[in-house]
Amino acid sequence: MLKNITKLAFCLGLVNGTFVVCSQQKNNNVLNRNEQYNFLSENELHNLMKKHKNLSILNRKQTEHILSLIRDTNADIVSFRKNADRLIRILMEQALCQIEKKKYVKQSPLGLYEANEVKYDDEEICIVSILRSGNAFLNEGLKVICGASIGQILIQRNEETSMPKYYFEKLPEDINQQQIILVDPMLASGGSASMALQLLLNKGVKQENIIFLTLVSCEQGLNKVFQQFPNIKIITAQVDPILLKDINYLAPGIGDFGDRYFGTIKKNTHPIKV
């Protein structure tokens, strides 16, 4: 009896603040929806950005209210879309901040001033969506960069193996000459993102010309992507503490972003398949 209790305690324990999935529960995909997760501290986020020089994490004070509304399982589709769009708009503006600028003198109504503007015309920027969830970025993305071209890559996860599978891409012919903003709401294991990035490199795109935007990420996914593609830039609104490995979902996470944003599940339906 004591031995069984000890086993159970180990299975449900926390080691160094990281969720431990017990090997005996591995195939059951048991998820405790009442588990309360502690977000990374400011110091931990700072250390993560020191580790990855090309990683930018949005200021928590700027995003925590919006993210709280998005995460809420009771959010209806109107609230979810509205707040997701707000956060996406912030990310798109941050992407422009990281694109090379040019300086010259311009005229204002009251005098001359030094202009500091994005070096590239809108038509020289391509927003590449990892389908289907990445398409949620297009509405706000085209408001910020009205003349951007759109590329799309369809990569879907095999629900049995959790491995990404490539289906097709539609990209501009001159994509190797463009500045790329790759978009996908979630960076979990990093499998889909890595596959999309490798496809772009195969088309002649330079890593230095790629900015990857994601709403929520985790350290495991960031490590994987930066290990393979150290010279891309990643901008994320939040780094979640846990990757539930058996199902490759972030916790506390957002659930299935695509289903919630595009309305293919009903309100209050749990979006995680367990």
C-alpha positions in Angstrom: 0.0 0.0 0.0 2.7 2.4 1.0 4.7 1.5 -2.1 1.6 2.3 -4.3 1.1 5.7 -2.6 4.8 6.5 -3.2 4.5 5.6 -6.9 1.4 7.8 -7.3 3.1 10.7 -5.5 6.0 10.4 -7.9 3.7 10.3 -11.0 1.9 13.5 -10.0 5.0 15.3 -8.6 6.7 18.5 -9.7 10.4 18.4 -10.2 12.2 21.8 -10.3 8.9 23.4 -11.3 8.5 21.2 -14.4 5.5 18.9 -15.0 6.5 15.2 -14.9 4.4 12.8 -17.0 4.6 9.4 -15.3 5.6 6.6 -17.6 2.8 4.5 -16.3 0.3 7.2 -17.4 2.1 7.9 -20.7 -0.3 6.2 -23.0 -3.4 7.5 -21.2 -2.9 11.2 -22.0 -4.3 12.1 -18.6 -4.8 15.8 -18.3 -5.8 17.4 -15.0 -7.8 20.5 -16.1 -7.7 21.8 -12.5 -3.9 22.0 -12.5 -2.8 25.5 -11.8 0.4 26.6 -13.7 2.8 29.3 -12.6 4.1 31.5 -15.4 7.8 32.0 -15.8 9.3 34.8 -13.7 10.7 38.0 -15.3 14.1 36.7 -14.4 13.5 33.4 -16.2 12.2 35.3 -19.3 15.3 37.5 -19.2 17.6 34.5 -19.0 15.8 32.9 -22.0 16.4 36.0 -24.1 20.0 36.0 -23.0 20.3 32.4 -24.1 18.7 33.2 -27.5 20.0 36.5 -28.8 17.3 36.6 -31.6 14.4 36.0 -29.3 12.0 38.9 -28.3 9.3 38.4 -25.7 6.6 41.1 -25.5 6.4 43.1 -22.3 4.1 41.2 -19.9 2.3 44.3 -18.9 1.4 44.9 -22.5 0.0 41.5 -23.1 -1.2 39.8 -19.9 -4.7 41.2 -20.0 -5.3 40.2 -23.6 -3.8 36.8 -23.1 -5.9 36.2 -20.1 -9.1 36.8 -22.1 -7.9 34.6 -24.9 -7.0 31.7 -22.6 -10.4 31.7 -20.9 -12.3 28.5 -22.0 -15.6 30.4 -21.6 -14.6 33.1 -24.2 -17.1 33.1 -27.0 -15.9 33.4 -30.6 -16.5 37.1 -30.8 -14.4 37.8 -27.7 -11.7 35.2 -28.7 -11.3 36.7 -32.2 -11.3 40.3 -31.1 -8.6 39.8 -28.5 -6.5 37.5 -30.7 -6.6 40.2 -33.4 -5.5 42.8 -30.8 -2.5 40.7 -29.9 -1.7 39.8 -33.5 -1.6 43.5 -34.4 0.9 44.1 -31.6 3.1 41.3 -32.9 2.9 42.6 -36.5 4.0 46.1 -35.4 6.9 44.5 -33.4 8.0 42.6 -36.6 8.3 45.9 -38.4 10.4 47.2 -35.6 13.0 44.5 -36.4 13.2 45.1 -40.1 16.1 47.2 -41.3 15.4 50.9 -41.4 16.6 53.7 -43.7 17.2 57.3 -42.6 16.7 60.5 -44.6 15.3 64.0 -44.2 11.6 64.7 -44.9 9.4 67.7 -44.6 6.7 68.1 -41.9 4.1 70.9 -41.8 6.4 72.9 -39.6 9.9 72.0 -40.7 12.4 69.3 -41.6 12.9 66.1 -39.6 15.0 63.0 -39.8 12.9 60.1 -41.0 13.6 56.6 -39.9 11.5 54.2 -41.9 11.4 50.5 -42.9 13.9 50.1 -45.7 11.6 47.9 -47.8 8.4 48.6 -49.7 5.3 46.6 -48.6 5.6 44.6 -51.8 9.1 43.4 -50.7 7.6 41.8 -47.6 5.9 38.4 -47.6 3.6 37.1 -44.8 3.9 33.3 -44.8 1.1 31.5 -43.0 1.5 28.0 -41.6 -2.0 26.7 -42.4 -4.6 26.7 -41.1 -4.1 28.6 -37.8 -1.6 31.0 -39.3 -4.3 32.5 -41.5 -5.6 34.3 -38.4 -2.7 36.7 -38.7 -3.6 37.8 -42.2 -6.4 40.2 -41.4 -4.3 42.3 -39.0 -1.1 41.7 -41.0 -2.5 43.3 -44.1 -3.7 46.3 -42.1 -0.2 46.9 -41.0 1.6 46.0 -44.3 -1.1 46.6 -46.9 0.9 45.6 -49.9 2.5 42.5 -48.6 2.4 39.3 -50.6 0.9 36.2 -48.9 2.5 32.8 -48.9 0.9 29.6 -47.4 2.4 26.3 -46.3 0.1 23.5 -45.3 1.6 21.3 -42.5 -0.7 19.2 -40.4 0.1 17.1 -37.3 -0.6 13.4 -37.3 -2.8 13.0 -34.3 -1.5 9.5 -33.7 2.2 10.2 -33.9 2.1 14.0 -33.2 4.6 14.3 -36.0 4.2 17.1 -38.6 3.3 16.2 -42.2 3.9 18.4 -45.2 1.1 18.7 -47.8 1.7 21.7 -50.1 3.0 25.3 -50.3 2.1 28.3 -52.4 4.8 31.0 -52.3 5.8 34.0 -54.4 8.2 33.2 -57.2 10.7 35.8 -55.9 10.4 34.8 -52.2 14.2 34.5 -51.9 14.3 38.3 -52.5 11.7 39.2 -49.9 11.6 39.9 -46.2 9.6 37.0 -44.6 7.2 37.2 -41.7 6.3 33.6 -40.8 3.2 33.3 -38.7 1.7 30.5 -36.5 -0.2 31.1 -33.2 1.6 28.4 -31.2 5.1 27.1 -31.0 5.0 23.9 -29.0 7.4 21.1 -30.0 8.7 23.1 -32.9 8.2 20.4 -35.5 5.8 22.3 -37.9 7.8 25.5 -37.6 11.1 23.7 -38.3 9.6 22.1 -41.4 8.2 25.4 -42.7 11.5 27.1 -42.1 13.5 24.5 -43.9 11.1 24.7 -46.8 11.8 28.5 -47.0 15.5 28.0 -46.9 15.2 25.4 -49.7 13.6 28.2 -51.7 16.7 30.4 -51.2 15.4 32.6 -48.3 18.2 33.7 -45.9 17.7 33.0 -42.2 18.5 36.7 -41.5 15.4 37.7 -43.6 12.9 35.6 -41.5 10.9 36.8 -38.5 8.7 34.2 -36.9 5.7 35.4 -35.0 3.8 33.3 -32.5 1.3 34.2 -29.7 2.4 31.5 -27.2 5.6 29.4 -27.2 7.5 27.2 -24.8 11.2 26.7 -24.1 11.4 23.3 -25.7 10.1 24.6 -29.0 12.3 27.7 -28.9 15.4 25.5 -28.2 14.6 23.2 -31.2 14.0 26.0 -33.7 17.0 28.1 -32.7 19.3 25.1 -32.6 18.4 24.4 -36.3 18.0 28.0 -37.4 20.1 30.3 -35.2 19.9 33.4 -37.4 16.1 33.8 -37.7 14.3 36.1 -35.3 11.4 35.0 -33.2 8.9 37.3 -31.5 6.4 35.7 -29.0 3.9 37.3 -26.7 4.3 34.7 -24.0 6.4 31.7 -23.0 4.3 29.0 -21.3 5.9 26.9 -18.6 4.8 23.4 -19.7 4.7 21.3 -22.9 2.5 18.2 -22.4 4.7 15.9 -24.4 2.2 13.1 -25.1 -0.2 15.5 -26.8 2.2 18.4 -27.7 0.0 21.0 -26.2 1.2 24.0 -24.1 -0.1 24.5 -20.6 -2.0 26.5 -19.5 -2.0 27.3 -23.2 -4.9 28.4 -25.4 -6.2 25.0 -26.6 -6.7 24.4 -30.3 -6.3 28.0 -31.6 -7.5 27.2 -35.1 -10.7 25.6 -33.9 -11.5 28.4 -31.5 -10.6 31.3 -33.9 -12.4 29.8 -37.0 -15.4 28.6 -35.0 -15.1 24.8 -35.7 -15.8 24.0 -32.1 -18.7 25.2 -29.9 -18.3 27.5 -26.9 -17.2 25.6 -23.7 -16.2 22.5 -25.7 -12.8 21.4 -24.5 -10.4 21.9 -27.4 -7.8 19.4 -26.3 -8.3 15.8 -27.3 -7.2 13.5 -24.5 
